[in-house]
Amino acid sequence: MDKEKKVVSISNKEKSKLELLDQWLKELVYPGKVCNFIEEDSGQSEPGVETTRNFCFYTEKHQYFITAVERNKGDGYLGCQVNARKARAGEDWLRGNDLPDGPFTRATWDKIINAIVCYELVRLSDYTRPESVPE
């Protein structure tokens, strides 16, 4: 007889999307503390309608802004933007870009995190090792 594995919850309350986001942020910085790596700007709230939270974190060359909107009706919203931390030579502005956005789901979160990793990747050198070394 197959036994089904069931998730046991202390409370019958389902986690809110923002509570899930807190969990995803913890996974991102594990084993560190979220507050040591990610700043949270003051969010906005319209009681009974929606709650907005804004996050910011840095890498060596970029600054990332994540916006999360939990709505009482509908999917909510997750989105991300990136700005360079330093202007390019001859420019007096910081370049930026929109990264993925969409409904407040784990799939959207994963697209955002994958885009951030892709943004941070550094291209490998075109150098190739010679097949043989001349004598």
N, C-alpha and C positions, 0 to 999 in steps of 0.2 A: 504494500500500500504506500503510495507517494504522499509524503507530508508536504504541505505548502508552507513556505517560509513567509511569515507575516511580520510586518514592521510593527513593533509595539511602541505606542506613544504614551507618555505620561499624561498628557492632556489630549483631549479630542480636537484641539485647535490645530488647523492646518497652518503651516508657516506662511507668513506674508512674503511677497516677492522681495521686499527690502531685507527681510531676515535671511532669505536665500542668498541675496547679494552679499550680505555680511559673511556668509559661509564661503561663497566663491572668492571673496577678497582674502579670507584667511588661507584658503588653498593656494592662492597666488603667492603669498609671502611666507608660507610654511617653511621652516619652523619659527620664523620671526613673528613680531607683533605688527599688526596692520598699521597702528599709529606711528611706527618707526619708519614706514615707507610710503604711506599714502595719506595725503591731507584730505580732510573733508571740509568743503566750504559750507557755510550755513545754507541749509536747504529751505525750500518753500513748501508751504502746505495750505491747502484749501480744504478745511475739515469736511469730511463726507464725500469729497470729490477726488482729490489726488494729493500725493506727496512727492516732492522732488528732492533728490539728493545729488550733489555734485562732488566729484572726487578729482584729485590731481596727484600725479606722481611723475618722477623724473628718472631719466637715464642720463648717461654721460652727454648725449647730444640733443635729446628731445624732452619735451614736456607733454604729457598726455592728460586730457580732460575727459572724464567719463560722466555722462548725465544719465540718471536713472529716474524714471517717473512711474510711480505705482498709482494706477487708477482703480477706483472702486468698480467701475464698469469697463470692460475691455481688457486688452492685453498689457497696457502700459507701454513704456518706451525705454530702450537702452541705446545709447549712442556714444561715439568717441571721436575726439579731434586730437590732432597732434600739431605742435609747433616746434620749430628748431629753437634751441636755447641760445644760439649765436648766429648773427647775420653773416651771410657769405661776403667774401671780399668784394668791395665796390657797391654793396647794397646796404640800405639803411632800414631795412625791415626784416622781420623774421618770417621765414617761409612756414607754411602750415598746410594741413590737408585734412579732409574728412576721412575717417575710417568707417567701417561698417556700422550700421544702425538698423533698428527694427523693433519688433515686439519684444517685450520683457520676458525672454525665454533663455534657457541654457544654450540653445543653438546660437542665438544672437551673441551671447557672452563669449562662446567659443570662437565665433568669427572675429570678434573684437580682439581677443587674446592672440589668435593666430596672426591677425594683421599687425599687431604690435611686434610680435616676434619677427615677422617678415620685414618690418620697417627697420628693425635693429640689426638684421643680418648684414654681414660684411662680405662683399664679393671676394672669392678666392683669387689669388694671383694667377696670371696666365702661364707662369713658369711651369715647364714640364721637365722632369728629370731625364737626362740623356740615357739612351738605352745602353750605351757603353762609354767608358772613359778612355779618351785617346792615351796612347802610351807615351 
